[in-house]
Amino acid sequence: MSPGRKFLVVADDTPEFQAALRFACRRARSTGGHVALLKVIEPAVFEHWSGVREEIARQQREEAEASLQAAAEFIQAETGLAPEFLIQEADNTRAALRQVLTEDPDIKILVLAAAVGGRGPGPLVHAIAKEGVKWGARKVPITIVPGDLTDEEIADLA
C-alpha cells in the first residue's frame, strides 16, 4: 500500500455505507491517503457438523469478497488506488473493529455515516455515542458523516 493515512470504512449493506465510502474516498484523495474496507462475518454456529460450518464460512467469505470487489471499483476510480480489504470473523462489528485497530497501526481514521430517516443514528454510531470508543490503548479519531450527504456536499466538505 502507498504511504499516508489509512481511512477505515465498515462495509455493510446499509444505505449510509455509501456516504461513508464516498467521504473516505474524497478525504483519502485530498490528503494522499488510501481506503481500507472492513467486512465483518459473524461466525456460523454449528456444534455437531464441522463440515457444514466450514462450508458456510467459505460461502460467507466468498460473498464478503464479492461485495468488497464491487466497492473496490468505485474506490479505484475515486482515489486512483486499490483499497485494502479486511475481512474479519467476529461476534459483532465492535469486536472486529477492536481487533483491526489493535493490529493495524496504519489506520488513522475510522469513517462512519449516521443513519437517516428517523431510524436513529445506526447501531455502531449509537454504541460509540453510548459506550464511548474502547479500542484498548489505541486512540483513533472517528469521523461521522450524515448518511444522506450528496456528492456535492461531500466534495465541499472533504
N, C-alpha and C positions, 0 to 999 in steps of 0.2 A: 504494500500500500504506500501511497505517497505520504510525505511528511505533512504535518499540520494537524489541526484539531479534528477529532472524530465526533460527528454528531450521531447519536444513537436514537433510532426511532423504533418503537414497538410496532411490529407489523401484525395487524389483526384484520378482522372483517368489518370493523366499524366504519361508518361514513367519515368520522373525524380523522381516521388514519391518513386519508388523502391530504387533508390540510396540514397535518404534522409533517408528512413527507415532503410536500411542496415547500413548506417553510424551511425545513432542514436542508433541502437541496439548494435553495436560494442563499441561505447563510453559508453553506459549505462553499458554494461557488464564489461568493463575495469575500470570503476570508481565506481561501486557499485550503480549505479542509475537505473532508470527504464524509460520506454517509455510510453508516452501518445499520443493518436491519436485524432486529431481534424477533424471531418467530418462536413462540412457546408451544411446546407439545406436552399436553397433560398425559401422564403415563397411563397405559392401558392396565386395567386391574383384572387379572385372571389368575386365580390361585392354583388351579389344577392343570391347566393346559398351557405349558410354556410355549409350545409351538404356535398356538393361536395368538398368544401375547406378542411373540416375536413378529408374526405376520402383520398384526395390527400396527405395531411400532414401525415396521418397514413401510407400510402404506401411509401412515401419518407423516413420516419423514419425506416420502416422495411428494405428497400433497403440499407439505411446507415448502419444499424446494421449488415446486411448480409455481406456487403463489409468489414466492420471492423473485423468481425469474421474470414474472410479469412486471413487477415494480422495478426490477433492475434496468429494463429498457428505458423507462422514464428517467431514472436517476442518471444513467449514462448520457442521455440526451440533455438533461438539465445541467449536469456538473462537468461532463467530459471525462468522468472517472467511473469505473465499475464500483459498485457498492461491495461492502463486506457483508457476508451472510453469517449470522449467529443463530443457530438452531439449538435450543435448549429444551431438554425434557425436565419439567419441574411441576410441582403440585399447583403452582399459580404463577402469575406474571411477576409479582413482587419477589418471589424466591428466585426466579430466573434472572431478574434484574440484579438482585444482590450478588448472585454468582458471577454474572458477566462483568459487573462493575468492579468486583473484587479482583477478578482475573485479568482484566484489561485496563492498565493504567493510561492507555492512549485515548480512551473515551473521555472527552472533556465536557460534553453537554448532552443531557437527555432532553429530547423534544417530544412533548405530548400535546395533544389537542383536546380541548374540553368538548364534551358532547353538547349538542344544541337541541332545541325543541322541547324544553321542559322535562327532559329525561334525567336531569341532574348533570353533574359535570363528567360523569363516566366513572367506572369503578376504580380505575387506577388513580385518577386525579382526586377522587373523593378519599381514597385510602391515604394518599400522601397528605392531603389537607387535614385529615382527621388524626392520623398517627405520626405525621412528620416523615422525614426522609431518614431511613435507617439503613445505611449501606456499610455498617461497621465503621472502621476508622476512615474510610474514604469519603470525601466531600465532593459531590458532583452537582453543579448547577442544573436546574431544571427550567426549561422554557415551556410554558403552557400557552398555547395559542388558541384563539377561538376556533371552534371546529367549522364555522361557516365563513371563514375568510375567503374572499375571492382572490383570483390570481393577481389582480391589480393591487389589492390591499397587501398581499404578501410581498409583491415586488416593491411596494412603498416601504414596508417595514423591514424587510430583510436586506 
